Amino acid sequence: MVTEAVLDSSVIVALVTLEKHSDWVSNKIKEYKYYHILDLSFYEVANAVKYKVSDRFSQKDAATAFKQAEKIMNLYAIHNYSETITDSLNVALELNVSLYDAAFLVLADKLDRRLLTLDEKLSMKLECTKYFGLIEYPNKQFP
């Protein structure tokens, strides 16, 4: 049984803020015991939380959510961008995805672990590629 997974930033944000797929994330991460992230996750999570600030989600809420996310991420294996950057550029160009998305794919591929994501657009781009089997997202239809 595989006990490790790579988490992209969207999953981490859903752990600390209420989102459409927060329940899926909470249940899915219980299937694994250990997690891997990229160092860029700290920036991506902070940026995503920043954009949630609204009438319903104050700056204080954002700061609290990020502090919680930071505590969670520091429990995971944090991989440096240098482990993936060269391959990430190649994958990003090949698949026409962001370098950030490619970096998480490359990490999952190198570790031979699943990538948990909420990025449905990414998952659709991967459907006919070798990477499709690496990702898990809500409502994924496995072949």
PAVOVO-805458 format. One record per residue: residue in one letter; residue number from 0; x, y, z of N, C-alpha, C in turn. Coordinates in nm, 3 decimals. Atoms other than C-alpha are relative to their C-alpha. Layout:
residues N
   residuo   num       nc1       nc2       nc3      cac1      cac2      cac3       cc1       cc2       cc3
         a   NUM         X         Y         Z         X         Y         Z         X         Y         Z
...
END
This chain:
residues 143
   residuo   num       nc1       nc2       nc3      cac1      cac2      cac3       cc1       cc2       cc3
         m     0     0.084    -0.119     0.000     0.000     0.000     0.000     0.088     0.126     0.000
         v     1    -0.074    -0.125     0.007     0.136     0.342    -0.098    -0.047     0.090     0.113
         t     2     0.036    -0.081    -0.116     0.147     0.566     0.206     0.043     0.145    -0.013
         e     3    -0.048    -0.136     0.020     0.296     0.883     0.057    -0.067     0.063    -0.122
         a     4     0.057    -0.074     0.113     0.158     1.152    -0.174     0.065     0.138    -0.007
         v     5    -0.043    -0.138     0.022     0.261     1.484    -0.322    -0.127     0.085     0.003
         l     6     0.115    -0.091    -0.006     0.025     1.771    -0.241     0.033     0.127    -0.075
         d     7    -0.021    -0.132     0.060    -0.011     2.071    -0.464    -0.064     0.105     0.089
         s     8     0.042    -0.111    -0.087    -0.092     2.410    -0.319    -0.151     0.009     0.015
         s     9     0.146    -0.009    -0.009    -0.463     2.391    -0.398    -0.055    -0.091     0.110
         v    10     0.043     0.094    -0.104    -0.498     2.094    -0.164     0.028     0.058     0.139
         i    11    -0.036    -0.060    -0.129    -0.319     2.273     0.119    -0.095     0.114     0.035
         v    12     0.093    -0.110    -0.024    -0.539     2.580     0.079    -0.136    -0.053     0.043
         a    13     0.130     0.058    -0.036    -0.849     2.361     0.096     0.000    -0.061     0.140
         l    14    -0.010     0.050    -0.137    -0.722     2.218     0.424    -0.023     0.110     0.103
         v    15     0.004    -0.109    -0.099    -0.716     2.560     0.591    -0.108     0.104    -0.027
         t    16     0.111    -0.090     0.031    -1.006     2.740     0.424    -0.117    -0.086    -0.047
         l    17     0.117     0.074     0.044    -1.359     2.630     0.348    -0.018     0.020    -0.149
         e    18     0.015    -0.002     0.145    -1.386     2.543    -0.019    -0.094    -0.111    -0.044
         k    19     0.091     0.100     0.058    -1.603     2.337    -0.248     0.048    -0.143     0.026
         h    20    -0.052     0.136    -0.013    -1.373     2.034    -0.220     0.078    -0.024     0.129
         s    21    -0.070     0.018    -0.127    -1.246     2.075     0.136    -0.029    -0.136     0.063
         d    22     0.034     0.131    -0.055    -1.432     1.760     0.245     0.075    -0.112    -0.073
         w    23    -0.074     0.099     0.078    -1.275     1.560    -0.040     0.145    -0.003     0.045
         v    24    -0.140    -0.008    -0.043    -0.930     1.683     0.064     0.017    -0.063     0.138
         s    25    -0.010     0.055    -0.137    -0.989     1.602     0.431    -0.008    -0.152     0.000
         n    26     0.013     0.145     0.007    -1.097     1.250     0.343     0.117    -0.064    -0.075
         k    27    -0.106     0.056     0.083    -0.832     1.192     0.076     0.133    -0.007     0.073
         i    28    -0.130     0.003    -0.066    -0.534     1.285     0.290     0.007    -0.104     0.111
         k    29     0.001     0.107    -0.101    -0.643     1.029     0.548     0.047    -0.133    -0.059
         e    30    -0.044     0.123     0.066    -0.551     0.764     0.291     0.152    -0.014    -0.002
         y    31    -0.146    -0.003     0.003    -0.183     0.860     0.319     0.055     0.034     0.137
         k    32    -0.063    -0.025    -0.130     0.061     0.885     0.607     0.107     0.109    -0.007
         y    33    -0.111    -0.093     0.014     0.332     1.112     0.467    -0.016     0.078    -0.130
         y    34     0.026    -0.089     0.114     0.333     1.405     0.226     0.126     0.073    -0.043
         h    35    -0.111    -0.074     0.059     0.573     1.583    -0.005    -0.057     0.128    -0.063
         i    36     0.037    -0.125     0.065     0.554     1.945    -0.117     0.127     0.063    -0.057
         l    37    -0.112    -0.079     0.050     0.774     2.189    -0.304     0.013     0.126     0.084
         d    38    -0.021    -0.123    -0.077     0.928     2.491    -0.135    -0.085     0.115    -0.052
         l    39     0.084    -0.107     0.056     0.727     2.711    -0.370    -0.143    -0.004     0.053
         s    40     0.135     0.011    -0.057     0.412     2.587    -0.195    -0.029     0.111     0.101
         f    41     0.020    -0.105    -0.099     0.463     2.844     0.079    -0.048     0.129    -0.068
         y    42     0.039    -0.120     0.075     0.438     3.127    -0.176    -0.137    -0.017    -0.064
         e    43     0.129     0.024     0.066     0.152     2.971    -0.368    -0.116     0.000     0.098
         v    44     0.107     0.003    -0.100    -0.053     2.905    -0.055    -0.027     0.140     0.053
         a    45     0.017    -0.137    -0.049     0.008     3.256     0.079    -0.072     0.085    -0.104
         n    46     0.064    -0.076     0.107    -0.093     3.401    -0.258    -0.148    -0.036    -0.013
         a    47     0.139     0.045     0.011    -0.411     3.192    -0.277    -0.083     0.051     0.117
         v    48     0.071    -0.049    -0.118    -0.509     3.288     0.077    -0.023     0.150    -0.011
         k    49     0.013    -0.145     0.019    -0.446     3.654    -0.004    -0.120     0.032    -0.089
         y    50     0.110    -0.025     0.093    -0.694     3.634    -0.292    -0.137    -0.041     0.054
         k    51     0.128     0.035    -0.062    -0.962     3.492    -0.063    -0.056     0.112     0.086
         v    52     0.047    -0.110    -0.084    -0.983     3.816     0.136    -0.119     0.067    -0.066
         s    53     0.126    -0.056     0.051    -1.336     3.950     0.098    -0.082     0.047     0.120
         d    54     0.090    -0.037    -0.110    -1.633     4.065     0.302    -0.019    -0.115     0.098
         r    55     0.021     0.118    -0.084    -1.662     3.709     0.435     0.129    -0.059     0.057
         f    56    -0.130     0.057    -0.039    -1.290     3.635     0.478     0.097     0.116     0.018
         s    57    -0.078    -0.121    -0.030    -1.096     3.911     0.652     0.150    -0.023    -0.014
         q    58    -0.146     0.010     0.000    -0.726     3.987     0.646     0.048    -0.083     0.119
         k    59    -0.035     0.079    -0.119    -0.712     3.841     0.995    -0.025    -0.149    -0.027
         d    60     0.028     0.140     0.036    -0.876     3.521     0.865     0.110    -0.054    -0.092
         a    61    -0.105     0.041     0.093    -0.618     3.510     0.586     0.130    -0.029     0.075
         a    62    -0.122     0.019    -0.078    -0.330     3.550     0.831    -0.008    -0.127     0.083
         t    63     0.020     0.121    -0.081    -0.473     3.278     1.056     0.008    -0.125    -0.088
         a    64    -0.002     0.114     0.092    -0.526     3.043     0.760     0.142    -0.030    -0.045
         f    65    -0.137     0.025     0.046    -0.172     3.093     0.637     0.087    -0.056     0.113
         k    66    -0.078     0.054    -0.113    -0.023     3.034     0.983    -0.030    -0.148     0.019
         q    67     0.039     0.141    -0.012    -0.218     2.709     1.001     0.061    -0.081    -0.114
         a    68    -0.059     0.069     0.115    -0.103     2.612     0.651     0.151    -0.016     0.017
         e    69    -0.145     0.005    -0.021     0.256     2.695     0.739     0.037    -0.111     0.100
         k    70    -0.026     0.107    -0.098     0.243     2.467     1.044    -0.015    -0.137    -0.065
         i    71     0.024     0.127     0.068     0.099     2.187     0.832     0.113    -0.031    -0.098
         m    72    -0.103     0.024     0.102     0.352     2.230     0.550     0.135    -0.032     0.062
         n    73    -0.127     0.028    -0.065     0.644     2.226     0.792     0.008    -0.142     0.054
         l    74     0.000     0.141    -0.040     0.540     1.871     0.888     0.032    -0.092    -0.118
         y    75    -0.020     0.079     0.121     0.587     1.753     0.529     0.145     0.002    -0.045
         a    76    -0.130    -0.005     0.065     0.896     1.670     0.328    -0.004     0.115    -0.100
         i    77    -0.002    -0.119     0.086     0.982     2.000     0.161     0.116    -0.015    -0.098
         h    78    -0.100     0.018     0.105     1.163     1.962    -0.170     0.034     0.135    -0.062
         n    79    -0.049    -0.123     0.059     1.374     2.239    -0.317    -0.028     0.002    -0.150
         y    80     0.028    -0.014     0.144     1.292     2.375    -0.662     0.109    -0.060    -0.086
         s    81    -0.112     0.050     0.081     1.637     2.265    -0.780    -0.015    -0.148    -0.034
         e    82     0.023     0.141     0.029     1.516     1.903    -0.767    -0.085    -0.021    -0.125
         t    83     0.096     0.019     0.110     1.261     1.967    -1.041     0.011     0.101    -0.113
         i    84     0.011    -0.115     0.091     1.335     2.291    -1.228     0.029    -0.034    -0.146
         t    85    -0.034     0.029     0.140     1.505     2.156    -1.541    -0.107    -0.084    -0.066
         d    86     0.105     0.086     0.056     1.254     1.878    -1.596    -0.134     0.073    -0.005
         s    87     0.127    -0.074    -0.003     0.969     2.113    -1.502    -0.016     0.088    -0.122
         l    88     0.006    -0.084     0.119     1.053     2.350    -1.783    -0.034    -0.084    -0.122
         n    89     0.029     0.088     0.114     1.054     2.064    -2.032    -0.144    -0.049     0.000
         v    90     0.138     0.049    -0.010     0.723     1.926    -1.905    -0.099     0.113    -0.025
         a    91     0.089    -0.114     0.021     0.563     2.272    -1.898    -0.012     0.033    -0.148
         l    92     0.003    -0.027     0.144     0.658     2.327    -2.260    -0.071    -0.111    -0.076
         e    93     0.061     0.116     0.067     0.555     1.977    -2.366    -0.152    -0.003     0.016
         l    94     0.143     0.012    -0.031     0.212     1.992    -2.198    -0.076     0.132    -0.005
         n    95     0.059    -0.133    -0.002     0.150     2.367    -2.220    -0.075     0.025     0.131
         v    96     0.051    -0.028    -0.133     0.096     2.397    -1.846     0.096     0.096     0.069
         s    97    -0.088    -0.092    -0.072     0.238     2.640    -1.593     0.122    -0.075     0.054
         l    98    -0.120     0.058    -0.057     0.586     2.580    -1.462    -0.029    -0.054     0.140
         y    99     0.036     0.044    -0.135     0.434     2.551    -1.114    -0.068    -0.137    -0.005
         d   100     0.069     0.128     0.012     0.199     2.271    -1.219     0.097    -0.110    -0.044
         a   101    -0.098     0.097     0.049     0.479     2.098    -1.407     0.094    -0.044     0.113
         a   102    -0.091     0.034    -0.110     0.702     2.113    -1.097    -0.061    -0.106     0.092
         f   103     0.066     0.100    -0.085     0.447     1.922    -0.889    -0.011    -0.134    -0.072
         l   104     0.005     0.124     0.078     0.402     1.667    -1.168     0.135    -0.069    -0.002
         v   105    -0.134     0.057     0.006     0.776     1.617    -1.198     0.037    -0.060     0.135
         l   106    -0.029     0.054    -0.132     0.812     1.572    -0.822    -0.074    -0.131     0.022
         a   107     0.078     0.123    -0.016     0.532     1.315    -0.815     0.058    -0.113    -0.087
         d   108    -0.056     0.099     0.091     0.684     1.136    -1.114     0.133    -0.053     0.053
         k   109    -0.130     0.042    -0.053     1.034     1.130    -0.963    -0.014    -0.087     0.124
         l   110     0.021     0.077    -0.123     0.903     0.999    -0.632    -0.088    -0.122    -0.021
         d   111     0.097     0.105     0.031     0.657     0.763    -0.803    -0.112    -0.002     0.104
         r   112     0.108    -0.020    -0.095     0.379     0.899    -0.584    -0.115     0.071    -0.068
         r   113     0.116    -0.071     0.052     0.029     1.031    -0.648     0.012     0.149     0.032
         l   114     0.011    -0.144    -0.021    -0.023     1.404    -0.685    -0.146     0.030     0.028
         l   115     0.136    -0.042    -0.034    -0.332     1.527    -0.504    -0.015     0.145    -0.041
         t   116     0.023    -0.134     0.051    -0.477     1.836    -0.671    -0.149     0.029    -0.008
         l   117     0.138    -0.043     0.027    -0.796     2.035    -0.706    -0.009     0.069    -0.135
         d   118    -0.010    -0.070     0.128    -0.687     2.171    -1.043    -0.060    -0.085    -0.112
         e   119     0.069     0.080     0.101    -0.944     2.026    -1.281     0.050     0.030    -0.141
         k   120    -0.053    -0.034     0.133    -0.804     2.215    -1.581     0.129    -0.078    -0.027
         l   121    -0.124     0.077     0.015    -0.467     2.053    -1.522    -0.033    -0.145    -0.027
         s   122     0.033     0.141     0.017    -0.624     1.711    -1.489    -0.054    -0.028    -0.140
         m   123     0.053     0.020     0.136    -0.808     1.755    -1.820     0.114     0.003    -0.102
         k   124    -0.115    -0.007     0.093    -0.480     1.851    -1.994     0.084    -0.128     0.006
         l   125    -0.084     0.119    -0.019    -0.321     1.533    -1.860    -0.065    -0.129    -0.044
         e   126     0.076     0.123     0.027    -0.588     1.287    -1.971     0.068    -0.098    -0.095
         c   127    -0.062     0.091     0.096    -0.392     1.144    -2.263     0.153    -0.001     0.012
         t   128    -0.145    -0.002    -0.021    -0.046     1.170    -2.110     0.039    -0.104     0.104
         k   129    -0.050     0.096    -0.099     0.171     0.947    -1.895    -0.024     0.047     0.142
         y   130     0.017    -0.057    -0.133     0.101     1.179    -1.602    -0.141    -0.020     0.057
         f   131     0.139     0.010    -0.047    -0.273     1.112    -1.582    -0.013    -0.099     0.115
         g   132     0.007     0.100    -0.106    -0.219     0.804    -1.366     0.060     0.046     0.132
         l   133    -0.063    -0.052    -0.122    -0.022     1.011    -1.115    -0.094     0.086     0.083
         i   134     0.078    -0.101    -0.072    -0.296     1.254    -1.022    -0.130    -0.056     0.057
         e   135     0.132     0.027    -0.059    -0.596     1.233    -0.796    -0.066     0.135     0.022
         y   136     0.079    -0.121    -0.021    -0.865     1.497    -0.791    -0.146    -0.041     0.013
         p   137     0.141     0.036    -0.019    -1.235     1.507    -0.705    -0.066    -0.041    -0.132
         n   138     0.080     0.049     0.115    -1.457     1.314    -0.944     0.084    -0.055    -0.115
         k   139    -0.083     0.058     0.107    -1.166     1.165    -1.139    -0.058    -0.135    -0.038
         q   140     0.047     0.127     0.053    -1.282     0.883    -1.358     0.123    -0.083    -0.037
         f   141    -0.115     0.084     0.027    -1.017     0.611    -1.345    -0.035    -0.097    -0.111
         p   142     0.025     0.094     0.111    -0.982     0.397    -1.658    -0.018    -0.142     0.048
END
